[in-house]
Amino acid sequence: MKPLTVYTPDQLSSSEPPDLSFAAYRFLAEGDSWFTLSTLNPARNSNLLFEMKFEQFACAVNCATPGDTLAHMADMNRDPVFVQVLCGRRAYTWDGLLLSCGGNDLIDALQVAGPGVPREQRLLLHADEWGPAGDGPQRYLSREGWRTFGNYLQANLAHLLGLRDAGPSAGCPAFVHGYACPTPRDAGAGLGSGPWLLPALQSYGIPGLDWIALAALLIHQLGSLLAATAADSAHFPNLHFFDTAAIAIDAAALGSSGVSGDWVNEIHLTRSGYGKLAVPWAAAIEKTMRGG
């Protein structure tokens, strides 16, 4: 198996740009912190791209940067470097797109709280709105808010695919992954970054006994939304979803504050954790590229 070779857009425009012709698959990558975190602390962290391995040589130009660590999908679509390399004056012909999106949008949306915020603008319910205990973690979700979130995510994915189809890579496959189920805990990335889930659940008064089940449900809801979007080939052509949440990951211990299980902090994985997801995702991508 051959590791994915990852370049930056700056390398493409340097005086000695890399020769991409060696690769059977040439990808353009854009996304959130699952594509970027290692650049913040390479001694401790990795990311999904760095752990991908293919049977044939493959390379990716990664437009995600440390500043995108908690970026919204809308910001990805406005990234001038990504747009230029995809469909602008610096455009290449790419064999596929690698996308890491939706996870940080979910985190940001969960942090919208306050008694004056209408239900359609938040993903969680306040205590006086919770359903019966028999509903399990579903009792905490705002259906109206999830409809808003779904519309937002699909509108941005449609725009991104429109950018793809406006350039020389029109119609190439776009690959998006799911996430793993985190444990809400006081484990940030340092320098005041994080935790992310824990404060949101605490602000809504979610009982601690339900944190893990609710976190799993949130990741499942996001995965179901991405899967349904990819299945709608009429509106989202050649979009492929891989459900990483279905892969066994060692959970972090509730109450831990550092590296635990396959997690380096609350929402990011260790190198071995990313490897558990990246290798099968790469295999699924390669199968699609070969028409299998």
NORSULHU-V234437 format. One record per backbone hydrogen bond with DSSP energy under -1.0 kcal/mol. CO is the residue of the C=O (numbers start at 1). NH is the residue of the N-H. E is the energy in kcal/mol with one decimal. If there is no record, write none. Layout:
BEGIN
co->CO nh->NH e->E
co->CO nh->NH e->E
END
This chain:
BEGIN
co->2 nh->54 e->-2.8
co->5 nh->60 e->-2.7
co->7 nh->62 e->-3.0
co->8 nh->12 e->-1.0
co->9 nh->13 e->-1.3
co->20 nh->23 e->-1.7
co->25 nh->59 e->-2.3
co->26 nh->95 e->-2.8
co->26 nh->96 e->-1.1
co->27 nh->61 e->-2.2
co->28 nh->98 e->-2.3
co->29 nh->63 e->-3.1
co->30 nh->100 e->-1.7
co->32 nh->35 e->-2.1
co->33 nh->37 e->-2.2
co->34 nh->48 e->-2.8
co->36 nh->39 e->-2.0
co->37 nh->40 e->-2.1
co->37 nh->41 e->-1.0
co->41 nh->44 e->-1.5
co->41 nh->45 e->-2.5
co->49 nh->52 e->-1.5
co->52 nh->4 e->-2.4
co->54 nh->2 e->-3.6
co->57 nh->24 e->-2.3
co->57 nh->25 e->-1.3
co->58 nh->5 e->-2.2
co->59 nh->27 e->-2.8
co->60 nh->7 e->-3.1
co->61 nh->29 e->-2.8
co->65 nh->68 e->-2.4
co->66 nh->69 e->-1.7
co->68 nh->71 e->-2.5
co->72 nh->76 e->-1.5
co->73 nh->77 e->-2.1
co->76 nh->79 e->-1.2
co->79 nh->83 e->-2.5
co->80 nh->84 e->-2.3
co->81 nh->85 e->-2.4
co->82 nh->86 e->-1.9
co->83 nh->87 e->-3.1
co->85 nh->92 e->-1.8
co->88 nh->91 e->-1.7
co->96 nh->28 e->-1.9
co->97 nh->175 e->-2.9
co->98 nh->30 e->-2.1
co->99 nh->177 e->-1.0
co->100 nh->32 e->-1.6
co->102 nh->106 e->-2.2
co->103 nh->107 e->-2.0
co->104 nh->108 e->-2.5
co->105 nh->109 e->-2.5
co->106 nh->110 e->-2.2
co->109 nh->112 e->-1.3
co->114 nh->117 e->-1.5
co->118 nh->121 e->-2.0
co->119 nh->122 e->-1.4
co->123 nh->142 e->-2.5
co->126 nh->129 e->-2.6
co->132 nh->135 e->-2.2
co->133 nh->136 e->-1.9
co->135 nh->138 e->-1.1
co->136 nh->139 e->-1.9
co->137 nh->140 e->-1.7
co->138 nh->141 e->-1.6
co->139 nh->131 e->-1.2
co->140 nh->125 e->-2.3
co->142 nh->146 e->-2.1
co->143 nh->147 e->-1.8
co->144 nh->148 e->-1.9
co->145 nh->149 e->-2.6
co->146 nh->150 e->-2.7
co->147 nh->151 e->-2.4
co->148 nh->152 e->-2.3
co->149 nh->153 e->-2.7
co->150 nh->154 e->-2.5
co->151 nh->155 e->-2.2
co->152 nh->156 e->-2.0
co->153 nh->157 e->-2.2
co->154 nh->158 e->-2.5
co->155 nh->159 e->-1.9
co->156 nh->160 e->-2.3
co->157 nh->161 e->-2.5
co->158 nh->162 e->-1.8
co->159 nh->163 e->-2.0
co->160 nh->164 e->-2.1
co->161 nh->165 e->-2.2
co->163 nh->166 e->-1.1
co->164 nh->167 e->-1.3
co->167 nh->170 e->-1.5
co->169 nh->172 e->-2.4
co->173 nh->97 e->-2.3
co->174 nh->240 e->-2.9
co->175 nh->99 e->-3.1
co->176 nh->242 e->-2.0
co->185 nh->187 e->-2.0
co->187 nh->266 e->-3.0
co->190 nh->193 e->-1.8
co->193 nh->189 e->-3.3
co->197 nh->201 e->-2.3
co->198 nh->202 e->-2.4
co->199 nh->203 e->-2.3
co->200 nh->204 e->-1.1
co->201 nh->206 e->-2.4
co->202 nh->205 e->-1.3
co->207 nh->210 e->-2.1
co->208 nh->211 e->-1.3
co->210 nh->214 e->-2.5
co->211 nh->215 e->-2.7
co->212 nh->216 e->-2.2
co->213 nh->217 e->-2.0
co->214 nh->218 e->-2.5
co->215 nh->219 e->-2.0
co->216 nh->220 e->-2.2
co->217 nh->221 e->-2.9
co->218 nh->222 e->-2.2
co->219 nh->223 e->-2.6
co->220 nh->224 e->-2.7
co->221 nh->225 e->-2.0
co->222 nh->226 e->-2.5
co->223 nh->227 e->-2.7
co->224 nh->228 e->-2.4
co->225 nh->229 e->-2.0
co->226 nh->230 e->-2.5
co->227 nh->231 e->-1.9
co->229 nh->232 e->-1.0
co->231 nh->233 e->-1.7
co->232 nh->236 e->-2.4
co->236 nh->239 e->-1.0
co->238 nh->174 e->-2.6
co->240 nh->176 e->-3.0
co->242 nh->178 e->-1.9
co->242 nh->244 e->-1.5
co->243 nh->246 e->-1.4
co->244 nh->247 e->-1.9
co->250 nh->262 e->-2.7
co->253 nh->256 e->-2.1
co->260 nh->263 e->-2.1
co->262 nh->270 e->-2.4
co->263 nh->260 e->-2.4
co->268 nh->264 e->-1.9
co->268 nh->265 e->-1.6
co->270 nh->274 e->-2.7
co->271 nh->275 e->-2.2
co->272 nh->276 e->-1.7
co->274 nh->278 e->-3.3
co->275 nh->279 e->-1.8
co->277 nh->281 e->-1.7
co->278 nh->282 e->-2.7
co->279 nh->283 e->-2.0
co->280 nh->284 e->-2.1
co->281 nh->285 e->-2.4
co->282 nh->286 e->-2.8
co->283 nh->287 e->-2.1
co->284 nh->288 e->-1.8
co->285 nh->289 e->-2.7
co->286 nh->290 e->-1.9
co->287 nh->292 e->-3.1
co->288 nh->291 e->-1.4
END
